[in-house]
Structure formats: structure tokens, C-alpha cells
Amino acid sequence: MGLYDHYILPPLLNAAMGAKPIRYQRKKVVPRAEGRVLEIGFGAGHNLPFYDASKVSHLWALEPSPEMRERAAERVSQSSIPLEFLDLPSEQIPLGNEEADTILITYTLCTIPDVMKALGEMRRVLKSNGKMIFCEHGEAPDEDVRKWQRRLTPAWKFIGGGCHVGRQIPKLIQDSGFRITGMETMYLPGTPRFAGFNYWGDAVKA
């Protein structure tokens, strides 16, 4: 890991993921998680305050970065939810088949190197009657914005820890064996349009 990834990227991601428009999106989706929950890309724990603790019996917090886990420590200490860190990447989820009632993934699919493998792992560990809750940014509906997404992605990947601003989120979810049961979209106010088109909703195993 280089100096940028160790010293600069963690505080940068921490600040970006705590921005007001993103916090508002978290409030919409996180409280719907229930049972044994697997959160993919736990980061600094920005979702933690928005869980309904009365509905969550266990939380697996998958986060391979020790720097981000360290930044999450204060939020974890303030939560009453039983939490277990998983320090492997999402392409290698260390859980058995059909262990999770809910998978929560927020602003993470953009950064996963082998995103299809990771989604396949999520499908494997999700119960047959479970649900995936997602909130992601990705490919914009407007061609002029998509052009900027294609132009900026190479540099943005370096700045943002591998973030692809134009990934086709619904297609990725559906092509990996999920069925989207409800989804909303919009450009988040107060964010750059090239990185601000959001998809959020629920999916189940197809």
C-alpha cells in the first residue's frame, strides 16, 4: 500500500462518505435492514447510526482496509448492535452459504475490482428469502454526462480508491443473479453530476 492509500485516501473517503446528500440517502435505505445483516464496504461506519437496532440481530461489517476500520471505532463503540468485522475483500466473503438475511451495500460497487465475482459471493451468502438493499452511484441517463464519466473515470479511479463513476448498477445486479424488486433514481443535489447519479432499492435472488 502506497503513501496515498495509507495517509490521504482514508480521510478523503471519510469526508466524502459523510457528505450531507449521501447521509440523506443512507437514512432512506439503512433502516430497512433486518436480521443477520452483511454490510459490504463498511468503511468508517457511516451507516451504523441509521440501523434500526431493534431489527438487527447481528451485523457483519466487511471492510478490508485497517485504516477505515480504525476510523469506524468510535461509531462502533457507540452502537448497541452486535458487530463482527470481516477483513477480507468482497470477492472473498468468509461466510457460509445462505447465512445473511439482508445484504446492505452503499457506495461500494463502484470500487470493487471484480464486481461480478463479488456480487456472486453476495448471492451465495444471502438466504433464499433474503434481500439485498443497495444505494449506489453510477451511469447517468444523459449522454453528455456519460461522456464526462468515461473521460474522468481513469483519473477518478486513482483519486477515489478505484471508483468507477459510470458503472451500470442495475445491469450488474441483474446479470449476477438478482432480481430488482424496487428502485428509484435521481441526481443527488449538491454533488457533481458526473459522480452524482444515484440508484437505490431492493433486490432478491432471481
C-alpha positions as CSV (number, residue, x, y, z in Angstrom):
1,M,0.0,0.0,0.0
2,G,1.4,3.4,-1.0
3,L,1.5,6.6,1.0
4,Y,-1.6,8.0,-0.8
5,D,-3.7,4.9,0.1
6,H,-2.4,4.9,3.6
7,Y,-2.5,8.5,4.6
8,I,-4.6,10.5,2.1
9,L,-7.3,8.3,0.8
10,P,-8.9,7.2,4.2
11,P,-9.6,10.8,5.4
12,L,-10.7,11.8,1.9
13,L,-13.2,8.9,1.7
14,N,-14.3,9.5,5.3
15,A,-15.2,13.1,4.4
16,A,-16.9,12.3,1.1
17,M,-19.0,9.5,2.6
18,G,-20.2,11.8,5.3
19,A,-21.4,14.5,3.0
20,K,-25.0,15.7,3.6
21,P,-26.6,14.4,0.4
22,I,-25.1,10.9,1.0
23,R,-26.2,10.9,4.6
24,Y,-29.8,11.7,3.4
25,Q,-29.6,8.6,1.1
26,R,-28.4,6.4,3.9
27,K,-31.4,7.5,6.0
28,K,-33.7,6.2,3.3
29,V,-32.2,2.7,2.9
30,V,-30.3,1.6,6.0
31,P,-33.3,1.3,8.4
32,R,-34.8,-1.4,6.2
33,A,-32.0,-3.9,7.1
34,E,-33.1,-6.7,9.4
35,G,-32.0,-9.9,10.9
36,R,-28.4,-11.0,10.3
37,V,-27.0,-8.3,8.2
38,L,-23.9,-8.3,6.0
39,E,-22.7,-4.8,5.1
40,I,-20.4,-4.7,2.1
41,G,-17.8,-1.9,2.3
42,F,-18.4,-0.8,5.9
43,G,-15.8,1.9,5.6
44,A,-15.7,4.3,8.6
45,G,-19.2,3.1,9.7
46,H,-21.3,5.9,8.3
47,N,-24.3,3.6,8.0
48,L,-24.1,2.5,11.6
49,P,-26.2,5.3,13.2
50,F,-29.1,4.7,10.8
51,Y,-29.7,1.0,11.5
52,D,-32.8,0.1,13.5
53,A,-31.1,-1.8,16.3
54,S,-34.4,-3.4,17.2
55,K,-34.5,-5.2,13.9
56,V,-30.8,-6.2,13.5
57,S,-29.6,-9.3,15.5
58,H,-26.1,-9.3,14.1
59,L,-24.0,-7.2,11.8
60,W,-21.1,-8.5,9.7
61,A,-19.1,-5.4,8.8
62,L,-17.0,-6.3,5.7
63,E,-14.1,-3.9,5.4
64,P,-10.6,-5.0,4.2
65,S,-8.9,-1.6,5.0
66,P,-7.4,-1.4,8.5
67,E,-7.3,2.4,8.2
68,M,-11.1,2.5,7.6
69,R,-11.8,0.0,10.4
70,E,-9.8,2.2,12.7
71,R,-11.8,5.3,11.7
72,A,-15.0,3.3,12.4
73,A,-14.0,2.5,16.0
74,E,-15.8,5.4,17.6
75,R,-19.1,4.8,15.8
76,V,-18.8,1.1,16.6
77,S,-18.3,1.8,20.3
78,Q,-21.5,3.9,20.4
79,S,-23.7,1.2,18.8
80,S,-25.7,-1.5,20.6
81,I,-25.8,-3.8,17.6
82,P,-23.6,-6.9,17.9
83,L,-20.9,-6.3,15.3
84,E,-18.2,-8.5,13.8
85,F,-15.6,-7.2,11.4
86,L,-14.7,-9.2,8.3
87,D,-11.4,-8.1,6.9
88,L,-11.4,-9.8,3.5
89,P,-12.4,-8.2,0.2
90,S,-16.0,-8.7,-1.1
91,E,-14.7,-11.2,-3.7
92,Q,-13.9,-13.5,-0.7
93,I,-16.8,-13.2,1.8
94,P,-15.9,-15.5,4.7
95,L,-19.4,-16.7,5.4
96,G,-21.2,-19.9,4.6
97,N,-24.0,-20.3,2.1
98,E,-27.3,-18.5,2.9
99,E,-26.2,-17.1,6.2
100,A,-27.4,-13.5,5.8
101,D,-31.0,-12.2,5.9
102,T,-30.0,-8.8,4.5
103,I,-27.1,-7.6,2.4
104,L,-26.5,-3.8,2.6
105,I,-24.3,-2.2,0.0
106,T,-23.9,1.6,-0.2
107,Y,-21.4,3.4,-2.4
108,T,-19.2,0.4,-2.8
109,L,-20.0,-1.4,-6.1
110,C,-18.1,1.4,-7.9
111,T,-14.8,0.4,-6.2
112,I,-14.8,-3.4,-6.3
113,P,-12.2,-4.6,-8.8
114,D,-14.0,-7.9,-9.7
115,V,-17.5,-6.6,-9.2
116,M,-19.3,-9.6,-10.7
117,K,-17.4,-12.1,-8.6
118,A,-18.3,-10.0,-5.5
119,L,-21.9,-9.9,-6.4
120,G,-21.8,-13.7,-6.9
121,E,-20.4,-14.1,-3.4
122,M,-23.2,-11.9,-2.1
123,R,-25.8,-14.0,-3.8
124,R,-24.2,-17.1,-2.3
125,V,-24.3,-15.9,1.3
126,L,-27.8,-14.4,1.1
127,K,-30.7,-16.6,2.2
128,S,-33.2,-17.7,-0.4
129,N,-35.8,-15.4,1.2
130,G,-33.4,-12.6,2.0
131,K,-33.0,-9.3,0.4
132,M,-30.2,-7.0,-0.9
133,I,-30.6,-3.3,-0.2
134,F,-28.4,-1.1,-2.4
135,C,-27.7,2.6,-2.8
136,E,-25.0,3.3,-5.4
137,H,-23.9,6.0,-7.8
138,G,-23.3,5.0,-11.4
139,E,-24.0,5.5,-15.1
140,A,-26.0,8.7,-15.8
141,P,-29.1,8.7,-18.1
142,D,-27.8,11.7,-20.1
143,E,-25.3,11.2,-22.8
144,D,-23.4,14.5,-22.1
145,V,-22.9,13.3,-18.5
146,R,-21.9,9.8,-19.6
147,K,-19.2,11.3,-21.9
148,W,-17.7,13.1,-18.8
149,Q,-17.9,9.9,-16.8
150,R,-15.9,8.0,-19.5
151,R,-13.3,10.8,-19.7
152,L,-12.9,11.2,-16.0
153,T,-13.0,7.6,-14.8
154,P,-9.3,6.8,-15.3
155,A,-8.2,9.8,-13.1
156,W,-11.1,9.4,-10.7
157,K,-10.2,5.7,-10.1
158,F,-6.8,6.9,-8.8
159,I,-8.2,9.7,-6.7
160,G,-11.2,7.8,-5.3
161,G,-9.7,4.4,-4.4
162,G,-10.7,2.6,-7.6
163,C,-14.1,4.4,-8.0
164,H,-15.7,3.9,-11.5
165,V,-18.2,6.7,-11.8
166,G,-20.1,5.2,-14.7
167,R,-20.8,1.6,-13.8
168,Q,-24.2,0.2,-14.9
169,I,-25.5,-0.6,-11.5
170,P,-28.9,-2.2,-12.4
171,K,-27.3,-4.3,-15.1
172,L,-24.6,-5.6,-12.8
173,I,-27.0,-6.5,-10.1
174,Q,-29.4,-8.3,-12.5
175,D,-26.6,-10.1,-14.5
176,S,-25.2,-11.6,-11.3
177,G,-28.4,-13.4,-10.5
178,F,-30.6,-10.9,-8.6
179,R,-34.0,-9.5,-9.4
180,I,-34.6,-5.9,-8.6
181,T,-37.9,-5.6,-6.8
182,G,-38.0,-1.8,-6.5
183,M,-35.6,1.0,-7.5
184,E,-35.5,4.8,-7.5
185,T,-33.0,7.1,-9.3
186,M,-32.0,10.7,-9.2
187,Y,-29.1,13.1,-9.4
188,L,-28.1,13.9,-5.9
189,P,-28.3,17.7,-5.2
190,G,-25.1,19.3,-4.3
191,T,-22.9,16.7,-6.0
192,P,-21.0,16.8,-9.3
193,R,-23.3,15.4,-12.0
194,F,-20.7,13.0,-13.3
195,A,-20.5,11.3,-9.9
196,G,-23.9,12.1,-8.6
197,F,-26.5,9.9,-10.3
198,N,-27.9,7.5,-7.7
199,Y,-29.7,4.2,-7.8
200,W,-31.3,2.8,-4.7
201,G,-33.7,0.0,-4.0
202,D,-34.0,-3.7,-3.1
203,A,-33.2,-6.9,-4.9
204,V,-33.8,-10.6,-4.2
205,K,-32.3,-13.8,-5.7
206,A,-33.7,-14.4,-9.2
